[in-house]
Amino acid sequence: MSAPPGTDWRPALAPATVRRHDPVRDADLLLLPERVGVLTGSAGTVLGLCDGTRSVGDIVAELAERFPDAPVATDVPVFLERLRKEGWLR
């Protein structure tokens, strides 16, 4: 049985991207040269799992365990793909 489309990709932060916590805003940030993204909700938790070793399917499975009532199977792959298109993930 093969994985659903896109779930075998192993996302990691793009080379010039840095994830930081801003204590003033109490928010996680993604930093690229001349760009800053403020991560809201559970986005920081999701990106914390994007280490290049876990597949999207693995990330979804882990988040589904942590947050059993959340729609992670539908929302997380779309979110990660959007960040890849923006250049934040590779």
N, C-alpha and C positions, 0 to 999 in steps of 0.2 A: 504494500500500500504506500503510495507516495504522499508527500506533504502537500497541503493546499498551496496554490500559487503564491509565491512571495514569502512563504514561511521558512524557507531554507536559507535565506539571506542572513548573514551574521553582521548586524549593524555595529558600527563603532563611530566615535566622533571623527569628523574630518580632520586631517593633519593640523590645520591652523585653528581649529576650534578648541576652546577651553571652557569647561564647566566650573562655575564658581558660585558660592553662596554669598549673597549680599546681606550682611546683618542689619543694615539700615532699613532695607525694604523687607527683610525676612523672606527673601525669595531666591530661588536658584536662577542663575543667569547662564546663557550661552554667549561666549565672546568670540567674535571673529574680527580680523582687522577692519576697523571702521563700521562694525555692526554689533549690536547687542540685542539678544532676545531674552525677554523675561519669561520664565517658565511658571505657569500657574497650575493650580490644582495638583494632580499627581504626575505632571510631566517630568518633574525632576526625578521622581521614583522610577519612571519608565526609562529615562535616559541613563540612570545609574546602572541599569542592567545591560546597556549597550556597550559591551567591552570587546566586541569582536570575536568572542568565543561562543556566545549564546546565539542560537538562531532566533528568528522572529517567533517561531513556534514555541521555542523554549521560554522566551520572554513572556509570551501570552500564557503559557501553562503556569509559570511561577506567579504571575500577577493574578491569575484566576484563583490560585490557592490563597493568596493574601487577601484578595477582595472578591469573595465568591458571588456577590450580588451585582458586581459591576460588569458592563458589557465589553470586557477587554478583548474578546475574540473578534469583535467587529471594529472597535475603536482604535486599538493599539496598532494594528498593521497599517491602517490609513494614516494615522499620526506619524508613524515612522517613515512611511513613503513620502509624505509631505515634507518632512525634514530633510530627507535625502534629495528631493528635487530642489530644495532651497540651498543645498550645499553644506548643511550642518553635519550630515552623516555621510559615511561612505559605505 
